[in-house]
Amino acid sequence: MKRRIRLCASLLTLAASVALASDADVRDIVRRSAAAEEHNWNLARNYTFSERTNLRHLNAEGKVESQEVTIHEITMLEGSQYRRLVAYGGRPLTAAEERKEHDKFAKTSAERQKESASQRAQRVGDYNNRPEWQREAWRDLPEAFDFRRAADAMWQGRQVYVIDATPRAGFQPHSRTGKAMQHLKCKLWIDKQDFNLIKADVEAIDPIWVGLFLVRVAKGTRAGYEQMRVNDEVWLASQVQASISARLGLFKVIRLEHEASYSKCLEYQAGALVGKR
């Protein structure tokens, strides 16, 4: 009997140690993904692409009240990106609209060419430095959640880790983004070869206050994105989706569905575009 007890105790100890090792291993996968993403960002900002967005406004019953479909071509102009509208409302621009966009582009191009060295350095530097909330998100991600590895899967012909993430008890956020993470649950798809996060689904499990408590994002708000491999060197966004319910101030409630898709990805090098997807 004592030997059986000792055997059971040994098995339980072994199981606990395996579980702890597994948790550490999964957290290490996420840390490696955060490091890989920084390298990917530096490559991705050198690409141009086409962006199609569909923003739908919903009523209280969830039916579409209005929608806005636009297509922008995102190009490089004097060291940083420029967004040029090429279609609106599901149709090409009219001749008048096209002239307006042409004039805007010409004006911006002339302004950038006339910049002083310090002005150009500031603009290009701002472009090369990613938004603060993104830096905060990747810095806090490995510690903000408890991770559980689900069954591995295939994505675009590549093997990926599938990881469930829930808020970690005792996590002390050091940023607004970190605080928001305490109210989210996520499912992450991480490439086994280069550790880039190539797919994610996120859901708000509690209301989230944004700004000085003027905007409250509702529980159940969801967002997700997918990436595609381009030129066998970089992951670029292919789809972004969000279903948002939020209260503005005390009374106004907005309900939105946002979809964006990306194509025509070209690498920009020293004034030339190379490769495509």
C-alpha positions, 0 to 999 in steps of 0.5 A: 500500500505504501509503495502504491502511495509513493508511486502515485505521489511520484506520478503526481510530482512528475505530472506537475513538473511536466505541466510546469515545464510545458507552461514555461515552454509555451511562454518561451514560444511567445517570447520568441514570437515577440522577438521575431515580430520586431525583425518582421516589422523592420522588413514590413515597413519597406513594402507597399500594398493595396488596402480595401476596407469596408466599415459598416455601421449597425443599428441596435438590432445588428442590421447594417445602417450604412457602409463605406467601402474604400480602396487605398494604394499605400506607396512610399513617397520620399522615405515614408508611406503615402495613402492614395484613394483609388476607389470609393463606394465600390466604384472607381473614382470619378474624373473630378475625384481623381484630379483631387487625389492627384493634386493632393499627391503632387502637393504632398510630394512638393512639400516633402521635397522642400523639407529641411534635413531635420524636418525630413529626419523627423518625418522618416524617423516617426514613420520608422518608429512603430506606434507606442501601443504596439511596442507596449503590446509586444513588451507585455504580451509574454507576461500578461497571460497564462498560456495553454498550448492546443493541438498544433495545426497547418496554416498556409502549408506551414506548421504552427503552434496554436496557443490559448491565452487568458489574463494572468492573475497577479500581472502588474501592467506598466502601460495602458495597453497592458491594462487593457490586456487584463480584459482580453482572451486570445487565440494565437497561431505562431509559425514553428519555423520563424516564430512569427505570430501569423494569426490571432483572435481576440475577445473582450471578456470585460468592458474596457475603458479607453482614454479618460473614461470617455469611451467604453468598449463593450464585453464581447467585442472581437477582433482578428487578423491574418498574415501572409508570407511574401517574398519568402522573407516577411509576413504581411497583413492579409485580413483584419476584422473587428466587431465593435460595440462601444459607448461614447460619453454617457449616451451615444452607443456605436456598433461597427463592423470593420473588415480590411484586406490587403494585396499587391504587396511590393518591396520598395528598394532605393526607388524601385519596386521588386517582387509581388504577391 
